[in-house]
Amino acid sequence: MSDEGTRYEDTRHEDTRHEDTRYEAVRSRDARFDGEFFFAVRTTGIYCRPSCPAVTPKRRNVRFYATAAAAQGSGFRACRRCRPDAVPGSAAWNVRADVVGRAMRLIGDGVVDREGVGGLAARLGYSTRQVQRQLTAEVGAGPVALARAQRAHTARILLQTTELPVTQIAFAAGFASVRQFNDTIRTVYASTPSQLRAAAPRTAPAARGAATPAAGVPLRLAHRGPYRSTAVFDLLAAEAVPGVEAVAGSRGRRTYRRTLRLPYGTGIVAVEERPGTAAVRHRAGGTGRTAGAPDPGAAHPGGWLDARLHLTDLRDLTTAVQRLRRLFDLDADPHAVDARLGADARLGPLVAARPGLRSPGAADPDELAVRALVGRAEAERLVLRYGKRLDAECETLTRLFPEAAVLAEAEPGGPLGALTAALADGTLRLDPGADREEARVALLALPGMDERTAAVIRTRALGDPDVAPPGVDAPDTWRPWRSYAVGHLRAAGEL
C-alpha cells in the first residue's frame, strides 16, 4: 500500500475510534458531552444531545455532528424531548485562539445578524471565502447556517416564554422576513410557530402570561458539570459598582442585577444564585447521587442559572444571553479542567475542595478593562459623573457604565485616557473575536499598564483560560487552564 493509502487508512481508523467513543457517551447518556457534539438518527430524521433520555439507537443508524447547525444542514430536526439547541456551548470555542474559535465567539455574539458575513470576515482579518471554508471544514456549517441555528433557538425561547405576537418575535430573533422565520421553524422543529408555542412545558403558562416586554424574558442559562456559584457571586458582590450593579440576598440565594449596553438598546438583567446540592458521581450507563443536605457553598451538577432579561429592544436577546454566559463562564468544561488540575500535587486538594470552580468573564469587555485599571472606587466616580442615565431606572440600577469614547474625550490624560482612546479608535480590541496575543501586545504598549493589570484584562475581558499573572509559579502542566488554577490558589488564600 502506498504512503498516501496508509495515511488514509490511519485517518479512517482514527475517525472510527473517535465516533465509537462518542457512541459510548450516547449509550451511557453522559451529560458531560452535551454541547460538545450532537448525534442524529438516520431512521427518524432527528438529532439529539448525548444525554437524550430516548431509547439508544443502533450504532449503524447514528451520525455525529460538531454543531446543531451542521445537523440541521444535513436535514435533521431537533428532538422535542432533549432540546439539543438549549445545551451549553462547546468549551472549545472559548479555549481556542485560532480563527475558527474567534469566529464562533463572534457568531454567538450576533455579529453575522448585525453585520453580515462580510462584517464577520472583516473583524477576523480574512476573506469571506476563507472564513466560510474554514468553518465548514471544521464544524460542518458556514457562518450563515450557524447564525440561522442561533436565530431559531432565540425564536423558540420567545415563543415559549412570552406572549409576544409571532410577527414581532420573527424580527426580534433576527429573521429578515416572517416567511423566512416560518420556514426555519418548520425545518428545525418540525412544527409551526403556533404549534411550538402550544407545546411549551406545563410549568410555562403562568410565567409566560407575566412575561410581557415590561416584565422581561425569563431564561434558564444552562451549564455542564458542577458549578461553584458561591465563588462567582462572592466576586461579583465584592466588585459591584453602585448604579450599574447590585447584589442582594443571603449567601447561597443571592440575586445579581446589572445594566447592559447592547447593540440596539439597553437592558437590565437579574441572575439567581442557585443553592448548592450534593455531588453527583457519573457511572457508565447511569448516574448515582450522594445523599445529603444542600450546602450553600457546594457545587451542583449540570443544570442552569435562572435569569430574567428586561430589554428595550428584543433584537438584543441573543447578544445579551451570550454576554451573560461569558460573565458567568457557563460554557466551560469543568470535567476537563478539574481532571487536569486535580492531577497536580499542589492543586489536587484545592480542586477536590472546590469542584466546578469557574473563571468569570465580563458582560462588557471595555468596561472591565477600565475597571481593572482604575479600581472600584474610581469606577464609581466615573459612573456618577459620566454614566448615561437609563430612561427607565430600576431601583438602584440607574446608569450605564460610560463608553470608552466618552471617557477618552472627558479625561484624555494619563493611563485612563490612553486606554480609553485605544479602545475607542480600535487600536485595542477586546470583543469576542479579538486576537488574544495582539490584544496582550496592545495592552502592554499603553502607558501606565502593568503586567498584572494586563493579565486581569486578558482573563476577564478576553475570557482567556490560560493566563498566569506575573510572580505566580504556574507550570506548563497546568495548561491550558492556568486561569482556573490561579482561581483555586486565590480561593484557598494562597495568592
N, C-alpha and C positions, 0 to 999 in steps of 0.2 A: 504494500500500500504506500502511496506517495506521502511526503510530509504534510501536504495540504489535506489529504484524506485523513491522515492520523489526527491532525488538529481538529478537523470537522467532527470526527468520532469522539474525541475527548470533550469537545464543547457540547455535543449532543448528550453524552452521558452525564456531564455536569448539570445540564438543564434538567434531565430526568431526575437526578438525585435531589435537586432543589425543589422540583414540583412534588416529589414524594414526601419531602419534609413538610411542605405546605399542606399536603393532603392529610398528614398525621395531625396537624394543627386543626384542620377542619373536622376530622374524625373525633378528636377529643374536645371540640367546641372551645378552643382556647382563646379567651377574650384578649389575651396579651397581644394577639396579632390583628385585632380589629383596627382597620385603617391602614395597616402596613401592606395588605394586599386584599383582593376580593376574589371570590370564586363564582363561576357561573355554571349552570347545569344545562347541558345541551338539549336534554329531552323535555325540559319545562320552559326554557327561554327566560329563566330568572337568574339574577345574580344576588349574592348574599355577602354578609360579613362572616369571617371564620367561626364566630361563636353562635351562628344561627341555630335555634333550637329544633329546626325541622329535621326530618329523617336524613341521615347522611347519604348522599348519592353515591352511586358506584364510581370508582376511580376513572373508568374509561369515559364517563359522561361529563367529567369535570374539566373546566378550563380556568386558568388563573390570569388575573389582570392586576397591574400595578395601581390603577386608579379606577374609580367608578366611571369616569368619563370613557375610559377605554372599553369597559364592559358595555356601556350604553352604545358606544360606536360600533360594537360588534352585534348589536341588535338585541341585547338582553335588557329585561325590565327589572326594576328594583323590587326586592322581596318586600311584601307587606308585613311580614312578621318581624324581621330583624332590622328593617330600615337601614340599609347599608350606607345611605347618604348621610346619616347622622353620626357616624363614628368620628373619633378624634382624627386629626390629620396625621399623616406619616411623620414620625420624628426625623426621618432622613432629610426632609427639606429644611429643617431648622439647623441641622448639623452641617450640611454641605455648603461649601462656599463657591461651588462652580456655577456655571451659567444656568444649568437646569434647576438647581436648588434655589438660586436667586429668582428665576422666572416663576417657579411655583409659589414662592412667597409673595411676589408682586401680583400674580393672578388671584391669589387668596385675598389680597387687599383690594381687589376690584379694579385694577388698572386697565385691564382689557375692556371692561364695560365702559369706563370713562374715557379712555384714550385710544382704544383700538389696539390691534396687534402691532401697528406701526409705533405707537407710543410705548408699548412694552419693549419692542426691539431697541428703540432709541435709548431707553433707560438702561438697557443691558449693554449697549455699545455693539450690537450685532445687527446684521440684516434680518428682515422678516423671514427670509428663506432659511437662514441658519437657525433661527430660533425654532421655526416650525420643524425642521429636520431633526434637531437635537431632542426636542420634546417628544416627537412621535417615535423616534428610535428608542428612547429610554422609558417613557411612561405609557406609550401606546396611544397617545392622543395629542393633538395640537392645541395651541392656546385657545382657539375658538371653542373647541369641544370641551376643554377644561372649564372655561368660563360658563358655557351653557349648562354643564352639570351643576355648577355652583348656583346659577340662577334658579334652576329647578328646585334645589334644596331650599333656597330662600323663599321661593313661592310657596312651597309646602308648609313651611313654618307659618307664613302669614295666613294661608288658607285655614290652617288648623288651630291657630291661636288668636285670630282676630275675626271681627265681623265686617271687615272692610270689603267694599264691592270688588268683584273679581277684576273688573277693568282697572281699578286703582292698584290692585296687587300686581297685575301684569307689568305695569310700568315701574312700580316700586321695586320689583325684583330685577329690573334691568332689561326686560324684553323690549324689542323695538316696536312690536305690534301685538294686539290681542290674539291675532291668528297664530303668530309665532309662539306665543305663550300657550295657547290651547294645544297646538301640535306637539310641543315639547312635553307638556304634562302627560298627554296620552302616550307618547313614546316611552317616557321614563317610568311612569307609574301605572300604565295600562288603565287609566281612569281619566274621566273628565275632571276639570277643577271642582265642579259641584260634587261629584262623587268622592273626590279626595277629601273635601271639607266634611261631608257627611260621615266619612269613615274615621274621623278623629276619635281618639280614645274616649271612653265614657267619662273619664275624670276631667275632660277638657271643657265641656259646655259651660259650666259655671264660670270658669276662668275666662273663657272666650267671650262670654257676654259682657265682662267688665273690661275686656282688652280693646277698648277704643283707642284712637290715637292719643287722647289725653291721659288715659290710664297706662299706656305703654304696652310693649310687646313682651310677654313672659317667655323665657327661654330656659333650656337646660343645656349648660355648656359641658359637653362630655369630656372625660379624660380616661386614660387607660391606667391600670395598675393602681397601687396605693398613692394617696395624695395627702401630703402633710400640710393640711390647710392652716393649722395654727401658726406655723412659722411664717407663712406668706402674709397672713393678716396681721401678725405682730409687726412685720416690716412695714406694711402699708400704714398701720396706725402710727408708727414712730415717724414716718416721713410725711404724713398728711399735711398739706398746706391749706390753711383755712380759706374759705371762699371757693376753692377748686375741689377739695376733697373733704370727706368726713367719714369716720369710723365710729359706729355706735353699737352698744350691746355688750353682754358679758362674754368673756373669753370662751371660745368654742361655739358661740352663736351670734357672732357679730355680723353687721352689715356694712359693707364698704360702698360708698357712693362717691361719684365724681362727675365733673362736667367734661364734655368731649367737643373738640373742634373737628368737624368732619367735612368731606369734600362738598356736600350740598347744603349743609346747615350745621346745627349744633345738636347735642344730645346730653342727657343725664342718665347714668346707669347706676343700678343698685345690684350688688352681688352678695349672696348669702354665704356665710361660713357654715359648712356642714359639720356637725359634731362627729368626732371620730367613732369608728366601730372596730370591732375585734378584727384581728388579722385573718387573712384568707390564705389557705395553702392550696396551690394548684396540684392536681394529680392527673395523670393521663386518664382520659375517659370520664373525668368528673371533678367536682370541687368539694373540698371539705372545709367546714367552718369551725373555728375555735370559739367555744362558748366564753362569755364574759360580758361584764357590764361595759357600756360605752365609756370611752376615755376621751375627754375633750381635747387632749393633746395628741391622740393617736392618729395614725394614717388610716384611711379607709380604702377598700378595694375599688377597682374601676367603677366609675359612676359619673356623677355630674355635680356642678355647682349651679344652683338656681339663680337666675338673674332676671332683671326687668329693664328694658330699654325704653326711654322716652325720647323720641326723635322729632325734630321739626320737619324732616324730610325722610320718608321711609326708604328712599333710594340708598340711604346710608347704612341700612341694616347689615349688609354683608361686611362692609368695611369695619363697622363698629364691633361686630362679633369677632372678627379676626384680630382686632387690636386688643380686645379683652383676652382672647386666647393667648396672645403673646405676653400680656401683662401677668397672667396667672400661670404661664408655662404649661398649658393644658395639653399640648401636643407632644410633650416629652415621653420617652420610653423609660420609665423608672426601673423596669426589669433589666434592661441593658446597662443603665447607669449603675444600679446597685450591684449587679454581678461583677462589673469591672472594678469598681472602687471597694467593694466588700472583700475582694481577694487580697487587698493590700493590708499588711500587718498593722500599719498605723491607722488606716481608715476603717478597717473591718468592724471594730467595736462601735464606731460612730455611726456607720451605716446600719448596723443591726439595731441601734437605739432609735434611729430616725428613718425608717424605710419610706421611700417616696418623697424625700426632701426635694423641693423644686428650686429652680434658679429663676426668680421672677424677672420679667422684662419691663416693657414700658407701653403705656397706652398712647403716648406721643413721644417719639424719639427725640425731637428737637427740644421739647420741654425737659426731658430727662437730662439731656446734655447740659442745659443751663443750670438746672438744679444741682447736678453733680459738681459743677464748677463753683457756684456761689454759696451753696449751703441752704438749709431750710429757712433760717431767719431772713436772709436776703431775698430768697424766693418769695416769701410772704410779702415783703415790701414791694417787690416788682409787681405782684398780683394786685395789690391795693392801688398802686399808682398807675399801672398801665394795662391791667387786665380788663378786657371788654365785658361790660355787664350783660347778663342774659336778659333777653326780652321778657322771659317768664322765670323769675327766680324761684328756687325751691328750698325753703327753709334757709339753712346756712350755705347752700350752694348758690352763689350769686354771680360768679365771674368765670371767664375762660382764662387760661394762662396766656400771657401776652405772646404774640407771634415774634419770631426771630427778627423779622424786618422792622417791626415796631421798636423793639429794644435796640437794634443796631442804630436806628435814627435818633432815638431818645437819649441813649447813653453810649455814644460811639467810642469812648476811650477805654483803655485798659483791657484786661483779658476778656471781660464780658463782651465788650464791643467787638473785639477780634473774632470771638466765637460766633456771635450772632450775625456778624457781617458775612462770615464764611458760610453759615447755614443759609442766609438769605440769598446770596449770589450763586449758590450751588458749588462753591469750592469744596465744601464738606457736605457729603450726602450721608444721611442716616436712615433713609427709607428702607423698607423690607428687602429691596433688591440691590442695596448698596454693596459694593465690593469691600469686604471687611478689612483687607490688607490696605487698600487705598485709603479707607477711612482712618485707619490707625496712623498712617503716614501724615495725612492731612491734619489730624488732631495734634500730633506731636510737633508739627510745624507752627502751631499757633503760639503766640507769646503768652506766658503765664500758665500754659498747660503742662502738667507734670505727668509722669508715667502712671502714678496711682489713679489720678482722675481719669486719664485716658482708658485705663483698664476697666474702671466702673462703667464708663460710657460704652465700651465695647461689649461688656457683659450684659448690661441692661438695655441700652438703646438699640444695639445691633443684635441682641439675642445670641451672642457668641457663646457656645457651651464650653469652650476650651481656652479660657483666659486665666492666667496666673498673675496676680499683682506683684510688683517688684518687692523683693525681700521675702517672698514665700517660697520655701523649698517644695516645688511641685514637680516630681519626676515624670519622665515621659510615660511611665507605666500608668499614669492617671489619664492620659489622653484617650479619647477626645473629650473627656468630661471634667477638665480641671476646674471649670467654674462651679460645678456641683461639689467637687472636693473642697474648694475654698469655702463653700456654704456650710459644709459639715464641720470644718475646723472653726468657723465663726460661731456656729450654733453651739459648739462644745466649749466656747470660751478660750480657744487656743489662738485666736487672732484678735 
